Amino acid sequence: MILNLRVDHKIADIQSMENISKDMDVLFQELQEKYSIGEYIEISTCNRKEYYINNDFISEDDELLSHENQSIIIDYGPSAVMHLLRMTSGLESMIVGEDQILGQVKDAKHKAVKNHHCGKSLDAIFTKAIHVGQVVRNKTNINKGAVSIGSAAIDLAEKHIGTLDDKSVLVIGAGKMGKLVAKALAEKNLNAIFVANRTYYVAVELAKDLGGEAILFSDLEEYLANADLVISATSAPHPIITKKRLLGIDMNYEDVMMVDIANPRDISDDVVELGVKSFNIDDLREIADENTKLRIKEFGEAENIINDEFILLKESFKIMEVDDILGNLRASMEEIRQRETQKASVKLSDVDGSAKILNNLTNSIVNKIFYDISKNLKKAAKDENQDILEAAEYIFNFNK
């Protein structure tokens, strides 16, 4: 059974998401201890946390899944898979049509493969999901001129402080999200842009692309003092900008705007007590709603593609059900072929070229017999003819 555990921007604000994500990790560990889950993929972004699990022993009525935290969404089977297809297509994103989720899903799958907990089923499902995301973007305008969380943060800033012309901007974090912010800032006529990152050379590379300046993380206070806009997007496990830290800086708090697009958050809530204009991912919802309205007409075509691809995925899984039967059958037939060929070769040892002739002949016979059996079993799988599949498994499973 495919099981999906998730929390996302649709049901939780940023504070709740941080707390629920921790609860979800605990739930996953409990399931892991109980069922020894060997096949799973974890997806974690700034506005969602998800687990995809493949395990045939977990029951839908398991007491662990009647979790006291009702904000954890739990989907099973087709619903879980359909959600994944919609997600990679950009339909479940806060910024509808954004391309970043596709890369994030690819990275999650790659990590699971590398760590040996992406099995055959999840590999097939995620490969299909990534393909669907690409097809939807190629055949619709869902991502045409699509904004990202990064560019939405810039739009939010301009709504509150006006044009960024001649402004001084500090970007904290030069990872994927920081790069999205930087890409949006590159179009602005800024006075100066500074990039801070714990790994300095990464900040240097990004600043070079922007025509800005990289700064050492240890010099953050100096640049916070002079920034008009601060956008923070690090992967730090705790806030890096707090009221206590700002109190040690000689600056006009009311003149600076801070936008936090990290999860966990980089900027603590208490900075507003100093007069700082502080915003986080939750404040991007207005920008996100405007973006959704622009793309709503693309939903129908995207969903048609998703539904068609989902049907193809179900058919491929039906075929996968008979792969083990066909594998056992082929191995048994090959064993018989080799044994009988060897016997015949001994009897015909005095005939030149007999071994090659016999090998070719027996190969041809096995291939022709196996072709019809394989074709009929795959048809039975597609037609969901369970009686034929069970009979075939009983007849051909020679190891039992």
CORFEN-V187609 format. One record per pair of residues at least 12 apart in sequence whose ideal C-beta (glycine too) atoms are under 6 Angstrom apart, sorted by sequence separation. I is the first residue (numbers start at 1). J is the second residue. D is the distance in Angstrom with one decimal. If there is no record, write none. Layout:
I | J | D
I | J | D
This chain:
195 | 207 | 4.4
7 | 20 | 4.4
40 | 53 | 4.7
345 | 358 | 5.8
88 | 102 | 5.7
344 | 358 | 5.3
39 | 54 | 4.2
377 | 392 | 5.6
37 | 53 | 5.7
60 | 76 | 5.7
88 | 105 | 5.3
109 | 126 | 4.5
193 | 210 | 5.6
195 | 212 | 5.8
341 | 358 | 5.1
37 | 55 | 5.3
258 | 276 | 5.9
341 | 359 | 5.9
5 | 24 | 5.6
193 | 212 | 3.7
194 | 213 | 5.3
195 | 214 | 5.2
196 | 215 | 5.1
198 | 217 | 5.2
35 | 55 | 5.4
256 | 276 | 5.9
257 | 277 | 4.3
258 | 278 | 4.8
259 | 279 | 4.9
260 | 280 | 4.5
261 | 281 | 5.8
169 | 190 | 5.7
174 | 195 | 5.6
194 | 215 | 5.2
196 | 217 | 5.5
253 | 274 | 4.1
254 | 275 | 4.2
341 | 362 | 4.9
35 | 57 | 5.3
253 | 275 | 4.4
28 | 51 | 5.4
35 | 58 | 5.6
167 | 190 | 5.9
168 | 191 | 5.3
174 | 197 | 3.9
253 | 276 | 5.0
106 | 130 | 5.9
164 | 188 | 4.5
165 | 189 | 4.6
167 | 191 | 5.9
168 | 192 | 4.7
169 | 193 | 4.9
170 | 194 | 4.9
171 | 195 | 5.0
172 | 196 | 4.9
182 | 206 | 5.7
186 | 210 | 5.7
196 | 220 | 5.7
225 | 249 | 5.1
24 | 49 | 6.0
166 | 191 | 4.5
224 | 249 | 5.8
337 | 362 | 4.7
225 | 251 | 4.3
240 | 266 | 5.1
241 | 267 | 4.6
242 | 268 | 4.4
239 | 266 | 5.9
243 | 270 | 4.0
21 | 49 | 4.3
174 | 202 | 4.7
182 | 210 | 5.3
221 | 249 | 5.0
229 | 257 | 5.2
230 | 258 | 4.5
231 | 259 | 4.8
232 | 260 | 5.2
233 | 261 | 4.9
234 | 262 | 5.6
243 | 271 | 5.3
246 | 274 | 5.9
174 | 203 | 4.9
194 | 223 | 5.2
227 | 256 | 5.9
233 | 262 | 5.2
239 | 268 | 4.2
337 | 366 | 5.1
150 | 180 | 2.8
154 | 184 | 4.3
232 | 262 | 5.9
243 | 273 | 5.9
102 | 133 | 4.6
150 | 181 | 4.0
148 | 180 | 4.5
174 | 206 | 4.4
234 | 266 | 5.5
31 | 64 | 5.9
151 | 184 | 3.7
333 | 366 | 5.1
30 | 64 | 5.5
150 | 184 | 5.3
232 | 266 | 3.9
232 | 267 | 5.9
9 | 47 | 4.1
8 | 48 | 3.9
27 | 67 | 5.8
88 | 129 | 4.4
7 | 49 | 5.5
88 | 130 | 6.0
89 | 132 | 6.0
6 | 50 | 4.0
81 | 125 | 5.8
85 | 129 | 5.3
88 | 132 | 6.0
89 | 133 | 5.1
99 | 143 | 5.7
84 | 129 | 4.8
88 | 133 | 3.4
97 | 142 | 4.3
5 | 51 | 4.5
23 | 69 | 4.6
97 | 143 | 4.2
47 | 94 | 5.2
85 | 132 | 4.9
89 | 136 | 4.1
4 | 52 | 5.6
24 | 72 | 5.6
98 | 146 | 5.4
100 | 148 | 5.8
326 | 374 | 5.6
97 | 146 | 4.1
3 | 53 | 4.3
98 | 148 | 5.2
181 | 231 | 5.1
20 | 71 | 5.0
2 | 54 | 5.6
90 | 142 | 5.6
95 | 147 | 5.6
170 | 223 | 5.2
178 | 233 | 4.8
322 | 377 | 4.7
177 | 233 | 3.9
95 | 152 | 5.7
170 | 227 | 4.2
168 | 226 | 5.9
12 | 71 | 5.7
45 | 104 | 5.3
168 | 227 | 5.4
319 | 378 | 5.4
322 | 381 | 4.9
11 | 71 | 5.8
168 | 228 | 5.1
169 | 229 | 4.7
170 | 230 | 4.8
171 | 231 | 5.4
172 | 232 | 4.2
173 | 233 | 4.1
321 | 381 | 5.5
167 | 228 | 4.2
173 | 234 | 3.8
167 | 229 | 5.9
172 | 234 | 6.0
319 | 381 | 5.5
318 | 381 | 4.0
7 | 71 | 5.9
318 | 382 | 5.4
7 | 72 | 5.9
43 | 108 | 4.6
332 | 398 | 4.8
5 | 72 | 6.0
6 | 73 | 5.0
41 | 108 | 5.4
54 | 121 | 4.7
315 | 382 | 5.7
325 | 392 | 5.5
329 | 396 | 4.5
54 | 122 | 5.2
325 | 393 | 5.3
5 | 74 | 5.8
328 | 397 | 5.8
4 | 75 | 4.3
41 | 112 | 4.4
325 | 396 | 5.7
157 | 229 | 5.4
3 | 76 | 6.0
2 | 77 | 5.7
4 | 80 | 3.6
40 | 117 | 5.6
41 | 118 | 6.0
2 | 80 | 4.9
153 | 231 | 5.6
2 | 81 | 6.0
39 | 119 | 3.8
41 | 122 | 5.7
39 | 122 | 5.5
177 | 261 | 5.9
9 | 94 | 4.7
161 | 257 | 5.2
157 | 257 | 6.0
153 | 259 | 4.7
153 | 261 | 5.3
149 | 261 | 5.5
156 | 287 | 5.8
152 | 284 | 4.9
155 | 287 | 5.1
152 | 287 | 4.4
147 | 291 | 5.9
142 | 295 | 5.8
142 | 298 | 4.4
141 | 298 | 5.4
140 | 298 | 4.8
142 | 302 | 5.4
140 | 301 | 4.9
140 | 302 | 5.2
136 | 302 | 4.8
136 | 305 | 5.3
135 | 305 | 5.7
132 | 309 | 4.7
128 | 313 | 4.8
95 | 288 | 5.5
94 | 288 | 4.7
96 | 291 | 5.8
95 | 291 | 5.6
96 | 292 | 4.8
97 | 295 | 5.3
96 | 295 | 5.0
89 | 302 | 5.5
46 | 261 | 6.0
46 | 263 | 4.4
85 | 306 | 4.9
47 | 281 | 5.8
18 | 264 | 5.5
14 | 280 | 5.3
14 | 281 | 4.9
14 | 282 | 5.2
13 | 282 | 4.8
